[in-house]
Amino acid sequence: MEKRDLIQAEIEKLGFFLQRLLANFLNGNSAGNSIEAVDLVTNKLKNELDFDLPLFVSLSNDEMKKYLSNFKFNEQHLEKLADLLAEMNTSKIYLTRALELLDLVDEISNSFSFERNNKKIKIQQLLNQ
């Protein structure tokens, strides 16, 4: 039981980290420092989680799933990561990867989410511009 509590605590910490990272990015980006905000996110993911964002966005869909299996991301974490990539919107590659992440969440989720579906529609509209 104690081991499960430790795992749950680690999962919660990961969720808080991703949420804080998204908030930091939004604050840095709103201040007009978009390049610095992207660099900050990339560095924090690498330093804190050993998550290589440039590598991640360059992988194929199957390779992406294998790469993600190295981390303890649950559905909420994947959705937060997709939100972060969509907000970064540095290129169509980031938007495409965000959409693929949301599709992955749909695959592993046991429920339909209108909010997630709306995010996918918004990203698709950005990709079509």
Phi, psi and omega in degrees: 000322180294323179297320178296321178297321178294319178296316178300319179296320178294319178296318178295319178299320179297318177298316178296320179299312181296320178295317179294321179297317178297315180297317178297320178297314181298320178294315180293321181289323180290338178277004178086014181252054188297320180294317179294323180294319178295316179298320179299313179299313181301314181292319180294319177298319181291313185288320185275322186242354188059036180260113183270097185297313178301320176296314183304315183286344181269351184283156172289170181299316178294318178295324178301314181297320177295318180298317180295333180294345177282351184241162182264051180278129172261186183302316182295321179295316179298322179292321177295320177297319176297318178300316180298313180297320179295320179291324179297318172038042180283338178197171178295336179297317180294318179294318178298317180293322177299317178296318178296323177296317179294325174296321177297318178299319176300321180296318186267349182279150177265004183217155176274141179237119177296322180297315179296319179297320178295322176298317180297319178297316180298315180296317179299321178296319177296321179293329182278352181288000000 
